[in-house]
Amino acid sequence: MAAPSPLAESVAHQREQLANMLREPLALAAEACSRAWPSRAGLNAALIHALASLPACKYLYVLDTHAIQLSDNISHEGLVETDYGRDRSDRPYMKEAVPSQGFLLSEAYISLRAKRPSLTAIQIVRDDSGRVLGFVGADFDLRDLPLTRKLYEEPTYWRQIKGDPAIRSAVFHQTRSDSQLDLHLDTALGIMVELMEAHGVFHGKLHFSSSRATIWLVDDPYRYRLLDIEALTDPDTCLIYPHQDYPADAVVPREKIRPILEALRALRFMDETFYLRAGSLNIFNGMVGLTFSCDGSHYIPWNEFLGKGYDFWAPAAAAGQSCPV
């Protein structure tokens, strides 16, 4: 069984924190609802009291064992009566098995009304003999949750991702055609190297097949610039981007930018069937992105990419064995 990805681990950690925050207040709410069962007014009163300890909760409500709503929706803005009697049995959180301890934090889903990522906590309500009476439900909008929200750190190991099966199945029926970028690569690579070394471009992507590039600048990281073939073949393009010292905290050494881009050139021309369609470099996370003609993609650390060299990628492609992914 494969180990969970860093992204999955980060999500699991946030979910565990949230569950720990919700177990006790929902357990107390279930006890209060048990005493008021099945009075609509009594359940509403119990939920209103419980909501005070759940400031991020959007709605609190009570369901019977058939997922029919016995209370109104209780919100911080007041009672919402429209869902009394609603059948919630088809909602995602009611299709998950509630653990034996009686508490469930659902997987995230898209809400019916707001159409936003949400999740629901479910707590079983029991009577004094332990018989299940129903459930307390607590709905949360993900944007309102009081989590640490520590920024997820993208992993920097080599990852391979298969692309569109339709493209992969047709790869042997295509042949690389020289694009305008292919015909002017010396100039285009020189401009890209200059922009990344001395003009504040920290992420650049060369789209060989469509003869364009997209770049992101340190001083304006929220907007990308599109360089068409005219810009990529005119060295005067560098005049419109102010000179900047190479960032001291860049992971990729300045002198390695040209070898990396030259290696992209080699993969572009390595085979007439299997060839590079697009390649990117980010100097801060140190990752090289590769998308091949079969739509397979690689994300690989820059030093590992240079270490593999042309001889790693070319043999299988030259033999027509498979897509290099």
C-alpha positions in Angstrom: 0.0 0.0 0.0 1.4 3.4 -1.0 2.3 5.9 1.6 0.0 8.9 1.8 1.1 11.9 -0.2 2.2 15.1 1.6 -1.0 16.7 0.5 -3.1 13.9 2.0 -1.1 14.1 5.2 -1.7 17.8 5.5 -5.5 17.4 4.9 -5.6 14.6 7.5 -3.8 16.8 10.0 -6.3 19.6 9.6 -9.3 17.2 9.8 -7.9 15.7 13.0 -7.6 19.2 14.6 -11.2 20.0 13.6 -12.6 16.7 14.9 -10.9 17.3 18.2 -12.5 20.7 18.5 -16.0 19.4 17.7 -16.3 16.1 19.6 -17.0 17.5 23.1 -19.5 20.3 22.1 -21.5 17.9 19.9 -21.5 15.2 22.5 -23.0 17.7 25.0 -25.5 18.9 22.3 -26.6 15.2 21.8 -27.2 14.7 25.5 -29.3 17.8 25.7 -31.3 16.7 22.6 -31.9 13.3 24.2 -33.6 14.9 27.1 -35.8 17.0 24.8 -36.6 14.3 22.3 -38.7 14.5 20.1 -40.2 17.9 20.9 -39.4 20.4 18.0 -39.4 23.3 20.4 -37.3 21.4 23.0 -34.7 20.3 20.3 -34.5 23.9 19.0 -33.8 25.2 22.5 -31.1 22.6 23.1 -29.4 23.4 19.8 -29.6 27.2 20.4 -27.7 26.7 23.6 -25.2 24.3 22.0 -24.5 26.7 19.1 -22.9 29.2 21.5 -19.9 26.8 21.8 -19.7 26.4 18.0 -18.9 29.8 16.6 -17.9 28.6 13.1 -21.0 26.4 12.7 -23.3 27.5 9.9 -26.3 25.3 10.9 -27.2 22.9 13.7 -30.1 20.5 13.3 -31.5 17.1 14.6 -32.4 14.1 12.4 -34.2 10.9 13.3 -32.8 7.5 12.4 -34.3 7.8 8.9 -32.5 11.2 8.4 -35.7 13.1 8.6 -35.2 16.5 10.2 -37.0 17.0 13.5 -35.7 20.5 14.3 -35.4 23.7 12.5 -32.0 24.8 11.2 -30.3 26.7 14.0 -27.9 29.4 12.9 -26.2 32.4 14.5 -28.7 34.6 12.7 -31.7 32.8 14.1 -34.0 29.9 13.3 -34.5 28.7 9.7 -37.8 26.8 9.5 -37.8 25.8 5.9 -35.8 22.5 6.5 -38.1 21.1 9.2 -39.2 17.7 8.0 -36.5 17.6 5.3 -35.2 14.2 4.2 -31.4 14.4 4.3 -30.8 10.7 3.6 -29.3 11.4 0.1 -26.7 13.9 1.4 -23.1 12.7 1.4 -22.6 12.9 5.1 -25.6 10.5 5.7 -24.1 7.9 3.4 -20.9 7.6 5.5 -20.8 5.0 8.3 -20.7 6.6 11.7 -18.0 5.1 13.9 -18.9 3.2 17.0 -18.0 6.1 19.3 -20.9 8.0 17.7 -19.0 10.9 16.1 -18.3 11.4 12.3 -16.6 14.2 10.5 -17.7 13.9 6.9 -15.5 14.2 3.8 -15.8 17.7 2.2 -18.6 18.2 -0.3 -20.2 21.0 -2.3 -23.2 22.4 -0.5 -26.6 22.4 -2.3 -27.5 26.1 -1.8 -24.2 28.1 -1.5 -22.4 25.7 -3.9 -19.3 26.0 -1.7 -16.9 23.4 -0.2 -18.5 22.3 3.1 -18.4 19.5 5.6 -20.8 18.1 8.3 -20.1 16.7 11.7 -22.6 14.0 12.9 -23.1 12.9 16.5 -25.4 10.0 17.4 -28.1 10.8 20.0 -28.9 8.0 22.4 -31.5 7.6 25.2 -30.6 6.5 28.7 -30.6 2.9 27.7 -28.2 3.4 24.8 -30.8 3.1 22.1 -30.1 5.3 19.0 -32.7 8.0 18.7 -31.2 10.0 15.8 -28.4 12.4 15.1 -27.2 15.9 15.6 -25.8 17.5 12.4 -23.5 20.5 12.3 -22.8 22.1 8.9 -19.6 24.1 8.3 -18.5 26.2 5.4 -14.8 25.4 4.9 -13.9 29.1 4.6 -15.2 29.7 8.1 -13.3 26.9 9.9 -10.9 28.0 12.6 -8.0 25.9 11.6 -4.3 26.7 11.6 -4.3 26.7 7.8 -0.5 26.3 7.7 0.4 26.7 4.1 0.8 23.4 2.4 4.4 22.9 1.1 4.6 21.4 -2.3 7.0 18.4 -2.3 10.2 18.6 -4.3 10.7 15.0 -5.3 10.3 13.6 -8.8 6.7 13.0 -9.8 5.3 11.5 -13.0 1.7 12.0 -14.2 0.0 10.3 -17.1 -2.0 12.5 -19.4 -5.0 12.2 -21.7 -5.4 8.5 -22.7 -6.8 9.6 -26.1 -3.5 11.5 -26.8 -1.4 8.6 -25.5 -3.1 6.1 -27.7 -2.6 8.2 -30.8 1.0 9.2 -30.2 2.4 6.8 -32.9 0.2 8.5 -35.5 1.9 11.9 -35.0 5.2 13.3 -36.0 6.9 16.4 -34.6 6.7 19.5 -36.9 9.1 22.4 -36.5 7.3 25.3 -34.8 8.4 28.9 -35.2 10.0 28.6 -31.8 12.0 25.5 -32.9 13.4 27.5 -35.8 14.6 30.3 -33.5 15.6 28.5 -30.4 19.0 30.0 -30.1 17.5 33.5 -29.8 14.6 32.4 -27.6 16.7 30.5 -25.1 19.1 33.4 -24.9 16.2 35.8 -24.1 14.8 33.4 -21.5 18.2 32.9 -19.8 18.7 36.6 -19.7 15.2 37.3 -18.2 15.7 34.6 -15.5 19.3 35.5 -14.6 19.0 39.3 -14.6 15.4 40.6 -14.9 13.4 39.1 -12.1 11.7 36.2 -13.8 11.5 33.3 -11.3 9.2 31.0 -13.2 9.3 30.5 -17.0 7.6 28.0 -19.2 8.4 27.4 -22.9 5.6 26.1 -25.0 7.6 24.7 -27.9 4.7 23.4 -29.9 2.7 26.6 -29.8 5.7 29.0 -30.0 5.1 31.0 -26.8 6.3 31.4 -23.3 4.7 32.4 -20.0 6.8 34.1 -17.3 6.2 35.3 -13.7 8.2 38.1 -12.1 9.4 38.5 -8.5 8.0 42.0 -8.4 4.6 41.1 -9.8 4.1 37.4 -8.9 0.3 37.4 -9.2 0.2 38.1 -12.9 1.9 36.2 -15.7 3.2 37.7 -18.9 2.7 36.0 -22.3 5.6 36.2 -24.7 4.6 35.4 -28.3 7.1 34.3 -31.0 7.8 38.0 -31.9 8.8 38.7 -28.3 10.8 35.5 -28.0 12.8 36.3 -31.1 13.5 40.0 -30.3 16.3 40.6 -27.8 14.9 44.1 -27.2 12.2 42.3 -25.2 14.7 42.4 -22.3 14.6 46.2 -22.3 11.0 46.3 -20.9 11.9 44.3 -17.7 14.1 46.2 -15.2 17.4 44.7 -14.2 17.4 42.8 -11.0 20.0 41.0 -9.0 19.5 37.2 -9.0 17.6 36.3 -5.9 19.8 35.1 -3.0 17.2 32.6 -1.8 16.8 30.9 -5.2 17.3 27.1 -5.1 18.6 26.9 -8.6 22.1 28.4 -9.0 22.2 31.2 -11.6 24.8 29.4 -13.7 22.6 26.3 -14.0 19.7 28.1 -15.8 21.3 27.9 -19.2 22.2 24.2 -18.9 18.6 23.4 -17.8 17.1 25.3 -20.7 19.6 23.7 -23.1 18.5 20.3 -21.8 14.9 21.2 -22.6 16.1 21.9 -26.2 17.6 18.4 -26.4 14.4 16.7 -25.3 12.4 18.8 -27.8 14.4 17.2 -30.7 15.2 13.8 -29.2 12.7 11.9 -31.4 10.1 12.5 -34.1 7.4 10.7 -32.1 8.3 11.2 -28.5 9.4 14.8 -27.9 8.9 17.6 -25.4 5.9 19.9 -26.0 6.5 22.2 -23.1 9.1 22.7 -20.3 9.3 25.0 -17.3 11.7 26.0 -14.6 11.0 27.6 -11.2 14.1 28.9 -9.5 12.6 29.0 -6.0 11.2 25.5 -5.6 13.9 24.2 -8.0 11.5 22.1 -10.0 11.6 21.5 -13.8 8.3 20.7 -15.4 8.2 18.5 -18.6 5.2 17.7 -20.8 5.8 15.2 -23.6 4.0 14.6 -26.9 2.1 11.7 -25.3 0.7 14.2 -22.7 2.8 12.5 -20.0 4.3 15.0 -17.5 7.2 15.0 -15.1 8.0 17.4 -12.2 11.6 16.8 -11.2 14.2 18.7 -9.1 16.6 20.7 -11.3 19.8 18.8 -10.2 18.1 15.4 -10.7 17.0 16.6 -14.1 20.5 17.6 -15.2 21.9 14.4 -13.6 19.7 12.2 -15.8 20.8 13.8 -19.0 19.8 13.2 -22.5 20.9 9.5 -22.4 18.2 8.8 -19.8 15.3 10.0 -21.9 16.3 9.2 -25.4 16.8 5.4 -25.5 13.2 4.3 -24.9 11.9 7.0 -27.2 14.4 6.1 -30.0 13.4 2.5 -29.7 9.7 3.5 -30.0 9.0 1.5 -26.8 6.8 3.9 -24.8 6.2 7.4 -23.7 8.9 8.6 -21.5 6.7 8.9 -18.4 
